Amino acid sequence: MKNISLLLLLIIPSFLISQELTLQQANHLATLPIKCLQQEYPNKLGQMLIDSTEIQSPKQLHPAFYGCFDWHSSVHGHWSLVYLLKKFPALDKREEIIRKLQINLSKENIQKELAYLSKNHEKSFERTYGWNWVLKLQLELDTFNAPFAKEMAANLKPLSDLIVERYIEFLPKLLYPIRMGMHPNTGFGLTFAWDYAVHTNNEVFKKSIRENAIRLFQNDTGCPFNWEPSGTDFLSPCLEEMAIMQRVMPEKDFLAWLHKFAPQLFNKKFDWEPAKVSDRTDGHLVHLDGLNFSRAWNLYHLIRQYPKQFSHLKALADKHFQFSLPSVVDGNYEGEHWLATFALHAFEEKENGF
């Protein structure tokens, strides 16, 4: 325990000094998904059992995405490592990371994942949170110009294709949006999906996302920022809705909509307190660190496209980002198995715009 505490004292200040992602920070953040990528237990399965033949171990059920506690955390843990490999060619343990990714994302393993998701009684499996992360992983692999990444992209593509089909089938059936600040949130579930639709120039997919997002959200006004956060949020219902509408609406229409939906964001004195975590060993309460990161990445994304209107929000985004950054390295598996991804995506949005 003394050694762990000493390590944290050495690492945490480097995160507090700079919010730019350095190689040193990347090396440390990479250790978290490396550690859990092939760690089968503890594990939380989101499985529906039809009969006893479906009772199998996590690795048997999900040979690609069995680690990092649950399926979606495993998926975005893979994204984290691909992102870091692409951004930092000199990343420590590079060969080990590539080897683990190649094992998990083999053609055979992805075919087994595809077979699982193709079951009629698993149509809602990981809808839409896990689906969203699969498409972000696919986009990251598609845009990584390395032979091993191209091979993994080809392996993953059939699963991504199925998920695109599932989105197109499901969205018209969703009569009301899901606004909670956790996995089923509709706004978040469409964001990376939209980015992937744009990347692949899939007009049918883009049309489905755009039309359904506008149908579900265009009449919303006065989002209650003061109701946030709920006790176990890791997504902001207000900002996730804003994020998808920012993507699918023309700029003039979006700004007019946002004036009605979130007028406080235009106020140069707008402030919002970061969410506080009372117990980081509690797997639900620690969600609030993720909320701070997701608030930050959505604000960075907004500022990047509309600096004239929203540059005053950068300090607020930085405050949220800075508040939870030290908790990524606190040694608790409850947060470690997923928070690195949220921190990295906040870094990604921050660096894309500033």
Sequence and secondary structure as in RCSB ss.txt:
>XXXX:A:sequence
MKNISLLLLLIIPSFLISQELTLQQANHLATLPIKCLQQEYPNKLGQMLIDSTEIQSPKQLHPAFYGCFDWHSSV
HGHWSLVYLLKKFPALDKREEIIRKLQINLSKENIQKELAYLSKNHEKSFERTYGWNWVLKLQLELDTFNAPFAK
EMAANLKPLSDLIVERYIEFLPKLLYPIRMGMHPNTGFGLTFAWDYAVHTNNEVFKKSIRENAIRLFQNDTGCPF
NWEPSGTDFLSPCLEEMAIMQRVMPEKDFLAWLHKFAPQLFNKKFDWEPAKVSDRTDGHLVHLDGLNFSRAWNLY
HLIRQYPKQFSHLKALADKHFQFSLPSVVDGNYEGEHWLATFALHAFEEKENGF
>XXXX:A:secstr
 HHHHHHHHHHHHHHHH  S  HHHHHHHHHHHHHHTT   S       SSGGG   HHHH SSS  SSSHHHHH
HHHHHHHHHHHH TT TTHHHHHHHHHHHT HHHHHHHHHHHTSGGGTTTTTTHHHHHHHHHHHHHHT  SHHHH
HHHHHHHHHHHHHHHHHHHHGGG  S    SSTT HHHHHHHHHHHHHHHT HHHHHHHHHHHHHHHTT     G
GG   TT SS HHHHHHHHHHHHS HHHHHHHHHHH GGGG TT        S TTSTTTTHHHHHHHHHHHHHH
HHHHH HHHHGGGHHHHHHHHHHHGGGGGSS HHHHHHHHHHHHHHHHHHHHH 
